[in-house]
Amino acid sequence: MSIIWTILIGFIVGIVAKFLMPGRDPAGFIITVIIGIVGSVIATYLGRFLGMYREGESAGFIAAVLGAIILLFLYRMVTGRKG
């Protein structure tokens, strides 16, 4: 059930990251949500592994948003250089 909860939070995180990142977004809504899910999963399990927070703490949500913003930034850098 934990991974399902993480994916649902990642969906929300993807939406939040899209609104927090300024500028034009080359990714569509679906790609941004997927980036949010991946950022959420990475931040959740990495933060728990490093002992930064436990399951259910609000720091996990904040870390997931930061992880998604970083991934979205990297995605924009990679896709912005094409063409």
C-alpha positions in Angstrom: 0.0 0.0 0.0 3.0 2.3 0.6 4.0 2.4 -3.1 0.4 3.2 -4.1 0.3 6.1 -1.6 3.7 7.3 -2.9 2.4 7.3 -6.5 -0.8 9.2 -5.5 1.3 11.8 -3.7 3.6 11.9 -6.7 0.6 12.8 -8.9 -0.1 15.8 -6.6 3.6 16.6 -6.4 3.9 16.7 -10.2 1.0 19.2 -10.4 2.6 21.3 -7.6 6.0 21.2 -9.3 4.5 22.4 -12.6 3.0 25.4 -10.9 6.2 26.2 -9.0 8.5 26.1 -12.0 8.5 29.3 -13.9 8.8 29.5 -17.6 7.5 27.6 -20.6 7.2 23.9 -20.1 8.1 21.6 -23.0 6.5 18.7 -21.3 2.8 18.0 -21.4 0.7 17.3 -18.3 1.2 13.6 -18.4 5.0 13.9 -18.6 5.1 16.4 -15.7 2.9 14.1 -13.6 5.3 11.1 -14.4 8.2 13.3 -13.4 6.4 14.1 -10.2 5.8 10.4 -9.4 9.4 9.6 -10.1 10.6 12.5 -8.0 8.3 11.4 -5.2 9.5 7.8 -5.2 13.1 8.8 -5.3 12.8 11.5 -2.6 10.6 9.2 -0.4 12.8 6.2 -0.3 16.1 8.1 -0.4 15.0 10.3 2.5 13.9 7.3 4.5 17.1 5.4 3.7 19.2 8.4 4.9 17.1 8.7 8.0 16.0 12.2 7.3 12.4 11.5 8.1 9.9 8.7 8.7 6.8 7.6 6.8 4.0 10.1 7.1 6.0 13.2 8.0 5.4 16.4 6.0 9.1 16.6 5.2 8.5 13.7 2.8 6.1 15.8 0.8 8.5 18.7 0.7 11.3 16.5 -0.4 9.1 15.0 -3.1 8.3 18.4 -4.4 11.9 19.4 -4.4 12.9 16.1 -6.1 10.2 16.7 -8.8 11.3 20.3 -9.4 14.9 19.1 -9.8 13.9 16.4 -12.3 11.6 18.8 -14.1 14.5 21.3 -14.4 16.8 18.5 -15.7 14.1 17.5 -18.2 13.8 21.0 -19.4 17.6 21.3 -19.8 17.8 18.1 -21.9 14.7 18.8 -24.1 15.6 22.5 -24.5 18.9 21.7 -26.2 17.4 19.5 -28.9 16.4 20.9 -32.3 
